[in-house]
Amino acid sequence: MKKLVALTLSLALAGALAACAPKQTQTPTPAGSDSPSGASPAPASQQPVVINYGISNPWDSLMPYNSPSGSNYSRMVYDKLYDRLAYVHADGALTPRGAVSWESADGGLAVLFHLDANAAFHDGTPVTAQHWADTIIRMTDPDCPTLGRSAFAVLAGTDGTGAAVEGETLGAQAVDELTLKLTFKAVTTPEDFLIDKNREYYVLPTHLMADTPAANTMEMDLWSAPVGSGPCRFESEVMGSTITLSANAGYQLGAPGFDRLVITVMDKSSLLTALIAGDLDYYAIGGSVAADSVSAASDAGLTVLEGTVPNTFYELMLNNETISDPRVRRAMELALDKELLAQQSVGSYGCVTGTSVLPDCASYAGDYNVSYDLEGAKALLEQAGYDGTTYRLACASNRAGLAALMQQQFQEAGIPITIDTVDSATMFSGMADGTYDMGIASHTPSALPLWFVESRFTEKNNIFHVQDLSAYETLIQAVKDAPDPTARQAAVQALEDYLAQERPFVPLWFGTALHVQSPTVSNIDYTSASFSNENVWEWVKQ
């Protein structure tokens, strides 16, 4: 990836930082006081320290297992109100959060999480392993109308949807007050589980839910003023517009260095402008900024950093039913000048690839990229007896230029395509039902080798319309069953060899985010924020 872009803050801005008010301390008041959620107001003689936080899309629920979209924007809010087991860094490293340590058990089929004894809900109730177990028991109850149940499908005693199976033992148990045991259907390392599922698992205040039947869970008044155990407490909300949180002074990892966090929804194009104007202190997804906006940030005296870990994976989805010959699919990859496409899309902040596995993944087996080869593409098409069929490519409006360049490159190889510009939901729906032959998509990668392929080669999510999934299923299972790192890398290589031969989709490039540093808030972990994971307990408003 490209090297760091560092732009020096101006002297005027440095002077403004020095003049900012110091952090105010805050003492929590008992639950039931007049202050919202038990938060303590700042003394009348002092102004509260407020961080104004921008976000480009609204959250759709304050109940973390009831988000219709399951979007990162909702997760950004949940991450602050509720606690997770661990903090996942951009490079896949893990540090404590709700749990102080973890270890494998039962031959790798279970993980023991040792919880932080200092963790407490915002009403003062200590968080216990039983809270975690009861949360999972309720969410997997078939009567509970949760939208987040699929995250529990990896646990023993659940079906493919994550619902508990009657008569089977659910893989969530409180061994003692501070030890949570999760048991899985297959051998799972703690690291693999946390990297994959950590942002889906939150502990709920089940002591406040005991008298509510599972079927009525989502109707509780609790979700209009939630009580979590995260680094921030709920104060107020204007649905779809603004949510105000206060610092949880008793958070086990430390009190945030501010009094209030005000999250405001605004148009994405306005975020950088608002940061420059001083209306925002920071905005979501690590203050990400497009390459063509770097000069505007620089001219305003802001510092822009390039992320150290790729945060976006770009692919060309292919319909393997309508493009049935793997030679045609491989020809399509050879016909694309990925370097030029990446440059057009993300400037110099992209690295072309032939695999969805991140280069930093311990099981990385090579990039599998093939160089642009127009004549090689034509030769493969001739071998396959390609008849000049015209294919339909779908893309979102922000990728219309990229699609047009792909269309030109395909045409040069003798592959005509038409372009449908649609919204993202329509594109994925059209790929799933076979309307489109191709689609340009991007995804947030993780450090697991199967983060992308595992869920895309199943009967329920065969988005590439592969006619026989058995070979993929066997190779994917071999990766999951590998007993040690060496065996896993070999299994990943066998899978990637097969993917390169069949090319059910075309990997394009990994993109690295650019982050505009806040001029007023320090200690932000920008690169990890790209993974809807923010260390607000370490933030300090200057």
N, C-alpha and C positions, 0 to 999 in steps of 0.2 A: 504494500500500500504506500501511498505517497507520504512524504514526510510532513511533519507538523507545520501548520501555518500559524505564525505568531505575529500579532499586530500590537504594537505598544500603546498603552493607554496614554491619553494626553495629560499634560500637567494640570489643566483645568479640571479634568475629571478626577484626578487624584486629590485635588483640593476639595472637591465636592464630597468625596468619600470621607475625608478626614473630618468634615463638618457634620457628618450624619450623627444622629443620636445614638448613644450606647444602648446595648440590650437591656431590657427591663427584666427583672426576676419576677417570678409568679408563684404564688402559693395556692395549691388547689383548695377549693372550698368543698364542704361535704355535699354529697348528692342530695338534691331536693332544695338547694339554696336558690335564691332568685337569679343567680348568674347562670346562663345557659350551660347545660351539661356539666355543671359543677365547676366551670372555669372561673378563675379569679380575675376580676377587672383590675386594670392598672390604677394606681393611686391617682386621685384627681389632679395632683400637681404634676403628673407625668403623662405624656402621651404614649399609648401602647405602640409597641414596635410591630409594624404590619408589613408582611411580604405580599405584594400584589403579583399574582401568578396567572398567566394567560393560558388558555387552552382553546384549540380550534374546533372542537366538537364537544357536545354536552355528554355527560354521564346519563344513563337511562334508568338507573335504579340506585338506591342506597343500600339495597340488600345484595351482598356480593354473589349470591347464588341465584339471582333472579334478573340478570341482565339479558334483555332480548338480543342485544348485539354481541355481547361478550367482547366488547371492544377494549383497546388499550386505554381509551379515554375514561371509561368506567373504572378500569383497573387502577388508573392513576389516583382516583378518589379512594377506592377501597384500600389501596396500599398505605394510606395515611390514617384511615379510621380504624382498620382492623389489622391484627398482627398475622404475619406469615411465619413459617418455621425457620426460614433462613433468609439471608440477603445474598442474592446472586449477582456477582460482578460481571462485567461485560465479557471477560475472558473465560467465564465459566467457574471461576473460583467461588467458594462458598464461605461465608462467615456467619456467626450466630445472629439470630434475631429472637424468635419465640423459643427456640431450642438453643441450648448452649453447646450441645454435642450430639453426635449420632453414630450408630454402628450397625453393621449387619448382624443378623441372627438367623437361626434355623436354616443354616446352609445357604444363605443368600436369598431365601424366600421372604424374609421379614427385615424390618429396620426398627431399631429402638431409638426413639428421640428423647433425650434428657432435657426437660423444659427448664426455663429460667425461673428460679424460685421468687424472683422479684417482679415478675410480670403480673399485672392486675388490670381488670376492666376499669372503665372510666367511672364506674360507681363504687370503686374501691374493692370489689370482690377479687380475690386471687384467682389467676388463671391456672387451672389444673388439667392433668391429662384427661380427666373425665369430661371436661368441657370440650376438648378436642374430639374425644370418642363420641360424645353425645351429638356434636355437630354433624359428624359423618353418619351416625345412626339415623338422625332425622333427615338429612339430605338424601340418603339412599332409600328411605322408606317409600315404597311405591305410591303411597297416598299423598306424599308431599309434592306439590306442583312446582318443583324447582326446575329452572332452565339450565342449571350447571351440573346436573347429575353425571354427565358423561365423564367428567374428570375422575370419578370414583370407579370406573369400569376396570381399572388395573388391580383393584383390591379383590382378595379372595372373598367368596360369598356374594358376589354381584354378577348380574348378567351383562350382556354386551352394551346395555344402555347405562350401566352404573347403578341399577336398582338392586336392592337386597333380594336374595333368593330365599324364599321361605324354606326353613329346615336346614339351611347351611349357616355356618359360623361366619359372621362378617369380619373382615380383616382389619378391624379398628378396636383396640383394647387399651384400657388404662391399667397398666401393670401395677402401678402405685400412683401416688398423688402427682408425681412429677415425671413419670415415664410413660410415654405413648408408644404402643407397638402397632405398626402397620404391617399387615401380611399381604403378600401379592400372589397373583396367579402364576407368575413366572419369576425366575431368579432376577432380582433387581438390586443394583447397588444404590446406596444412599445418594450418591452424586447424580446418577442417572435420574432417579426419581425427582430430586429437588430441581435440577436444571429443567426437567420437562414439565413438572406439575406444581412447583412451588407457588406460582402466581395464581393458581386455581384453588388453593387450600387456605381458608381463613378460619380462625376460631370465633365462634359466636357466643354470646352471653346466654347459654342454655339455661342458666339458673333463672332467667327472666322469661323463659319460654315453656317451662315445665307444664303449665296448666293449659297450654294451647295445643289442640290436636294437630298432628302432622298435616292434615288436609287444609288447615287454616293458617299455616305458617306465613304465607305471603300477605295475609290480610292484617297482620298485627300492626298496631300503632307504632311499635318499636322502630319500624323502618322509616318513619317520618322524622324521627329524632333518635338515630341509632346510638347504641352504647357498644363501643368496641374496646379493644385493648391496644390500639396502635399509637403512634407518636402524636397524633392530633385528635382532639375532641370535636364533636359536632356542635355548632352554634346555631346556624340558620341556613336556609336555602331558598332561593328563588328558582323554581324548577326550570332547568334548561338554560339558565342565565348565570347565576352566581351561587356559590356555596362558601360560607364562612366557617373556618375551623379555628380552634384555639390550641395552643401548645399544651401537650400533656406533660406537665412538670414531673410526673412520676414514672415516665417511660423508662423501662429497665436499661435501655442503652444510652440514656441521657436525655435531658430536657432540650428540645429545640431552642435555638437562639433567636426566638422571636415570640411575640405574644399571640398574633393572629396571622393566619394564612387565608387570603381571600382569592378564591379561584374564580376567574371570570371568563365566560365564553366570548370569543370574538373571531372575526373572519381571519383565516390563516394568513392572508396577505397583509394584515394589519399588525401582526405580532411583533415583527422586528421594528416597525415604525413606532409602536407603543413603547418598546424597550428603549429605543433611542431618545424618545421624548420624555422618558422618566415616568410614564404612566404604569409601566410594569417593571418589576424587579427581575423577572425570570419568566420563561414560558416553557410549556411541557415538551416532552420528548427531547430533553437535554438542550433546549434552546437551539434546535436544529435550524439550519439556514441553507438555502440553495446556493450553489456555486456562484450564480450570477448576482447574488446579493452581498457577497463578501466585501466588495469595494464600498458599498453603502455603510456597512458596519464599521469598516476600517476608517472611513472618512469621519465617522461619528466618534472615533476614539475608542472603539470597543475592540476586544481581543477575540479572535476567532481561532478555535482549535480543531484539528482534524481528529476524529475518533481513532482509537488505536485498534479497534476490532470492527470488522464489517458488521453493519446492522441491517443490511438489505440484500436479499438474493433475488435476482431477476431471472425469469425463465420464459421460454416460449412453450406454452401448453400445446400439445398435439392430440388430435383425435385419431387413435390408432385403428379405429374401425373404418373411417373414410380414407385415412392415409395408411393403408394396411401393410405395405411393403417396407420393411426396415431399411432397405437400400434407399428408398425415397426419403425417409425420415433422416437418414444420415446425410443424404445429398443436401437436404435443407440446411443442416448445420454447416456443411462446407460452403454453401452459397452465401452465408451470412458473414460479413466482415464485423466480427464482434468488437474489435478495437474501435472501429469507426462508430458503431452503434452506441457503445458505452460513452465515447467522447461526446456524442450528440446528446445523450441523456443526462449524464452526470459529470461531464467535463473530465477533469483529471483525477476524479475521486472514485474511479472504478477499476476493478481488476478482473479481466476476463477469466472464465473458468469452464471446465467441462464436467463439473461435479457439484452437487449441492452440499458436500461435506466441507466445512470450514477448514482452511489451512492449519489453524491452531488446534484442531481436534486431535486428540491422542491417537485416534484410529485412521487418520488421514492417509490415503493410499496413493496420492498423486492428483494432479489437476485434470487429467484426462481431456484436456482441451485439444482441439484440432485447429490448425491454422486455416485461414481463409483460402479456399482452393476452388476457383470457379470451374476450371477444367475438370477437376476431380468430381465436382458435383454433377457436371454434365455427363461424365462417364458412368457414374452410378445410376443416373436417371435412364440412360440408354440400356444398361444392363437389366434394370427393373422393367423395361418396356413401358415406361411412363407415357401416358397418352395425351398429356397436355391439359388434364383436368384443372379447372379453376377452383381454388379453395377460398373459403371465407375466413378472414381474420378479424377478431374482435379486440377492441382496446378501449380504455377510458379516454376521455377527451384530452387529459394532460399528456397522453402518449400518442396523440395523433401524428405528430411530427416523426416520432420514432417508427410508427407503423408505416408511414409513407416511405421512409428510407428502406425499411425491410422490403416493402413492395417493389421498390426499384431494384434491390439486390436480387430478389427472387426472379424478377422478370429477366434480368441479365442471364440467369441460369436456365431460363425457359419455363419457369413456374409462375403462371398468372394467378394473382390473388385479388380479391376485393376486400375493402375495409369497412367494417361496421363500427362506428363510434358510439359506445353505449356506456351506461354507468357500470360500476364494478359488479354489483349484484346481478345485473342482467348478463354480463359476460360469463360469470361463473355458472349461472343457471343455464345459459346457452351451451356452455361446454359440457355440463352434466347431462343435458337432454339431447346432445348431439346436433344442435342447431349450427354450431360453429366448428370449423376444422382446426382453428388455431386461436390462441389468445395470449396476449402479453400480460404477465402477472409479476408481482413482486411480493416478497414475504420477509418476515423477521426471522433470521436463522438462530439456531442455538448451537451449543458446543457438542451436541450428541450427533453421532454419525447417521442415525436414522430419523432425525427430526423432520425431514421432508418426505422421504419415500415411504416410511412405514404406514402412514395414514392414507396414502394415495393409491395403494394397490390392495384394496379390500373390496369385497362384494358391495358393501354399503357406500363406498366412496371411490369408485373406479372412474375417476374423472377423465382419465386418458383413454377410456373405453378399450382396455386391453382384453382381447378375446379369451385368453387363457392365463389366469393369474398364478397358476401353480408354481411356475419357476420362480417368480418374484417372491411368492410367499415362502418357499423353501429357503431361498437365499437370505431373506430378511430374518427368518427365524434362526438361521445359523448364526447371524450376527448377535442376536439376542441371547443365544445359548452359549456363546463363546466363553470358555472357562477362565481365560486370562487375557491381558492386553495384547500379547503376541497373536494369540488365536483370533481375537476380535479383529485386529488389523488385517489378518489374512482373509477373514470372512468378509470384511468390508471390501477388500480388493476384489474378491470373487464377485460380489454384488455389482461393484462399479464396472468390472469387465463386461458383465452381462448388459448393464445399462448402456454402456458405450456401443455395444454391438446392436442392441435393439432400438436405442434412442426413442423411448416412449415420450420424452419431452426433451427440449434442448436447453441445457443450462447456458446462461449468457454471461453474467458477471456478478460479482459482489460489489456493493456500494458501501462506502464509508461516510458516516455522517460528519457534517461540520457543525460545531457547537459555538454559539455566541456566548461568551462568558458574561455573567451578570456583573454590572458595575457596582452593585450594592450588597450582594450576598456572597459569602465565602463558603468553602468546603463542599461545594456541589460536586457530586460524582457524575459528570456529564455523560460519559460513555455508557454507564450502567442505566442511566435514565432512559436511554433509547429502548430499553427492554422493559418499560413500564415498572421501574424499580428505583425508587428515589430515597436517598439517605437523609430525610428531612431532620432527623434527630441530631445531625451534625451541622446543619445549616446555621449560619450566624448572619443576621442582618447588621451591617456595619453602622 
